[in-house]
Structure formats: structure tokens, C-alpha cells
Amino acid sequence: MVDKVIATPAALVLIAQLRAEHGSFFFHQSGGCCDNSAANAYLPGELTIGAGDVYLGHIGGVPFYIGAKQYEYWKHTQLIIDVIEGSGGTFSLEGPTGQAFLTRSRVFTDAEAAALGLS
């Protein structure tokens, strides 16, 4: 099985910390409008997930979504959620930690794209 979204070990540590502190939350890949293009972490009720969003999978036990229009641009890539030092988006749950989630990506191989039905 090919995952559409994965997390680095550093991201998994931060996700675990946020889950311990806040309980359940979810990710939404920002399109860059207000808070750069980043994986933002939200508590339930802070952002509504709807028909215009695509579920990519779970990372660290947390669901991950992306806007449908943005997904069309990125559907041929695997999103790799990492962590960097510094302040991230003002909307994202990790803001006060001094760390920020960062989205990296890589293009799926032909075999991976075929397995995902993208070719």
C-alpha cells in the first residue's frame, strides 16, 4: 500500500506531544491563502471539513485532509510532513511550541501512481 501522506520521526514526536496535551485534532493542508502553504493542526470545531476536502490518510493517529482543488495539483506527490524549529502558522496548534510543521513532497513512482489509480 502506498501512503499519500507520511510523517518524519520528528513530526511523529510533535504529533504525540500535541495529542497528549490536546486530545484529538486533525490536519488540513493549507492552500497558502492566509497562513502559508503548510500542514496546519486544528482542534475539532476550528475548521469545518466538507465535500471540498480530500482525506489523504492518518499520520501519528491523526487524520489529514487537503482542499480538493489543491489536491488536483498535488495528487501525483506523496506529502511528507516534517518539523522545523521556529514559529509556524498562527492558526496551527503547534504554534506555541517553537516548532512548525513543514510539508515536503516527492513525486510518486510510476508503479506507485498506478497502485493509487493515478495513471
Number of C-alpha atoms within 10 A of each C-alpha: 6 12 14 21 20 23 20 13 13 13 22 18 14 19 23 15 14 17 16 10 9 11 11 14 19 22 22 23 21 20 16 10 7 10 15 14 14 21 28 26 26 18 14 12 8 11 12 10 16 10 8 9 18 19 17 19 14 17 20 16 14 15 16 23 22 21 18 16 13 15 18 11 9 16 18 20 18 22 23 19 21 19 20 13 11 12 14 24 21 13 13 19 21 21 17 13 14 11 17 24 27 18 20 16 15 11 13 18 12 12 12 19 17 11 12 16 8 12 10
